[in-house]
Amino acid sequence: MTTLFDRLNIRREDRRTVIVALGVAFLVVNAFIVPSLYRRWNTLNTAIDQGESRRARLQAQIAKKPAIMAELAQLQKQVELAESAERAELILRQQSELAEKSGLNIESKRPGLRNAGRPGDLLGEETLTLAFTAGEKQLHDFLVSTSGERSAVRIRDLDTKPEEPARMKLRGTVTLVASYQKNTSPKTAKPKGKAP
């Protein structure tokens, strides 16, 4: 039977030296190369674990995207309504000042609830109810100035009766309505660059 040493033509005396040299080479490889490979393997495993946890977090965020987008759309609508409604409120405040300038004695001002309408409506409304006493001329002047050509205000209700006991003035209430247009176009940012 022939051994590996016989095939490689190594003499019996040199066999011991070859085995010791191979043993030393094996120990050197295990002492220096294997630990560095093991450290790299640990580093790669740590990076893979971190990547997996990051991917899981991102997928959880992606799953929340429809809810976040719905909430964003709702908040944008509220901001747009608030801006438009504030303009309507300003117009009504100006009408109240106009009533006082026309000679109406304003007894009370009662703002109405903001009516944003149904989701499909294009207009929202802001109301203001004024309780007043005035003469016929002052009431007439106020009504004429309110129904101006470009006025965004209309009179919804007008209730008058003679003031007791003299019956020389009118006492009543008028409900003013300022309509404002809701912004129906959503504000979306256009992405820059090409999509992948």
C-alpha positions in Angstrom: 0.0 0.0 0.0 1.4 3.3 -1.0 0.9 6.4 1.1 0.7 10.1 0.1 4.4 10.5 1.2 5.4 7.7 -1.1 3.6 9.3 -4.0 5.2 12.6 -3.4 8.5 10.9 -3.1 9.2 12.2 0.4 11.8 10.2 2.4 11.0 8.7 5.8 13.4 11.1 7.5 11.8 14.2 6.0 8.2 13.1 6.8 8.4 14.4 10.4 9.6 17.8 9.2 6.7 18.1 6.7 4.1 17.1 9.3 5.5 19.7 11.8 5.6 22.4 9.0 2.0 21.6 8.1 1.0 21.8 11.8 2.6 25.2 12.2 1.0 26.5 9.0 -2.4 25.3 10.3 -1.9 27.0 13.6 -0.8 30.3 11.9 -3.8 30.2 9.7 -6.1 29.6 12.7 -4.4 32.3 14.8 -4.4 35.1 12.3 -6.7 34.6 9.3 -9.7 32.8 10.9 -10.3 35.4 13.6 -10.4 38.2 11.1 -12.8 36.3 9.0 -14.9 35.6 12.1 -14.9 39.4 12.9 -16.0 40.2 9.4 -18.8 37.6 9.6 -20.0 39.1 12.9 -19.9 42.6 11.3 -21.9 41.4 8.3 -24.5 39.6 10.5 -24.9 42.8 12.6 -25.3 44.9 9.4 -27.9 42.4 8.1 -29.8 42.5 11.4 -29.8 46.3 11.4 -31.0 46.3 7.8 -33.8 43.9 8.5 -35.0 46.0 11.5 -34.8 49.2 9.4 -36.8 47.5 6.6 -39.4 46.4 9.1 -39.7 50.0 10.5 -40.0 51.4 7.0 -42.6 48.9 6.0 -44.6 49.8 9.1 -44.3 53.5 8.1 -45.4 52.6 4.5 -48.4 50.7 5.9 -49.4 53.9 7.8 -49.2 56.1 4.6 -52.9 55.9 3.6 -54.0 57.0 7.1 -51.4 59.8 7.2 -52.4 61.0 3.7 -56.1 61.0 4.7 -55.2 63.0 7.8 -53.1 65.4 5.8 -56.0 66.0 3.3 -58.3 66.6 6.2 -55.9 69.1 7.8 -55.4 70.9 4.5 -59.2 71.2 4.1 -59.5 72.7 7.6 -56.7 75.2 6.9 -58.4 76.2 3.6 -61.8 76.5 5.3 -60.3 78.5 8.2 -58.6 81.0 5.8 -61.8 81.4 3.7 -64.0 81.6 6.8 -61.7 84.2 8.4 -62.2 86.4 5.2 -66.0 85.9 5.5 -65.8 86.8 9.2 -63.9 90.0 8.3 -66.6 90.9 5.7 -69.3 90.5 8.3 -67.4 92.6 10.8 -67.2 95.3 8.1 -71.0 95.0 7.6 -71.5 95.5 11.3 -69.5 98.7 11.2 -71.4 99.8 8.1 -74.7 99.3 10.0 -73.4 101.6 12.8 -72.3 104.2 10.3 -75.8 104.0 8.6 -77.3 105.0 11.9 -78.6 101.7 13.1 -78.4 101.4 16.9 -76.8 97.9 17.3 -78.1 96.3 20.5 -76.4 93.0 20.1 -74.2 91.0 17.7 -74.4 87.3 17.6 -72.1 85.4 15.2 -73.6 82.2 13.9 -72.0 78.8 13.8 -69.6 78.3 10.9 -71.3 76.3 8.2 -68.8 74.5 6.0 -71.6 72.7 4.2 -71.6 69.2 3.0 -68.3 67.7 1.6 -69.4 68.1 -2.0 -70.6 71.8 -1.6 -68.5 74.5 -3.2 -69.5 77.2 -0.8 -69.4 77.7 3.0 -71.2 80.3 5.0 -70.5 82.6 8.0 -73.5 84.3 9.6 -74.0 87.3 11.9 -77.3 88.3 13.5 -77.7 91.9 14.5 -80.4 93.2 16.9 -81.1 96.9 16.2 -83.3 99.9 16.6 -83.4 102.4 13.8 -85.5 104.8 11.8 -86.8 103.9 8.4 -84.2 106.0 6.6 -81.3 104.5 8.5 -82.6 100.9 7.9 -83.1 101.7 4.2 -79.6 103.1 3.9 -78.1 100.0 5.5 -80.0 97.6 3.3 -79.0 99.5 0.1 -75.3 99.6 1.2 -75.4 95.9 2.0 -76.8 94.8 -1.3 -74.0 96.6 -3.2 -73.1 95.4 -6.7 -70.0 93.4 -5.6 -71.1 92.5 -2.1 -70.3 89.0 -0.9 -73.0 89.5 1.8 -76.7 88.8 1.6 -79.5 89.2 4.0 -81.0 85.9 5.0 -83.6 87.0 7.6 -85.0 90.4 8.4 -87.6 90.8 11.1 -88.9 94.3 12.1 -91.7 95.7 14.1 -92.5 99.1 15.5 -90.8 100.1 18.7 -93.3 100.6 21.5 -94.7 103.0 22.7 -93.8 105.9 20.3 -93.8 103.8 17.1 -91.4 106.2 15.5 -88.5 103.7 15.2 -88.2 100.1 14.1 -86.9 97.3 16.3 -85.7 94.2 14.7 -83.1 91.6 13.8 -81.2 91.0 10.6 -79.2 87.9 9.8 -76.3 88.6 7.4 -74.6 85.7 5.5 -71.2 85.9 3.9 -70.5 83.1 1.5 -67.1 82.0 0.6 -65.8 79.6 -1.9 -64.1 76.4 -0.6 -60.8 75.6 -2.2 -61.5 72.3 -4.0 -58.2 71.8 -5.7 -55.8 69.8 -3.4 -52.4 71.3 -2.8 -49.9 68.7 -3.8 -46.2 69.1 -4.3 -45.0 67.9 -7.7 -42.0 65.6 -7.4 -38.8 66.8 -8.9 -36.9 64.6 -11.2 -37.8 61.3 -12.8 -39.5 58.5 -11.0 -37.4 55.3 -10.8 
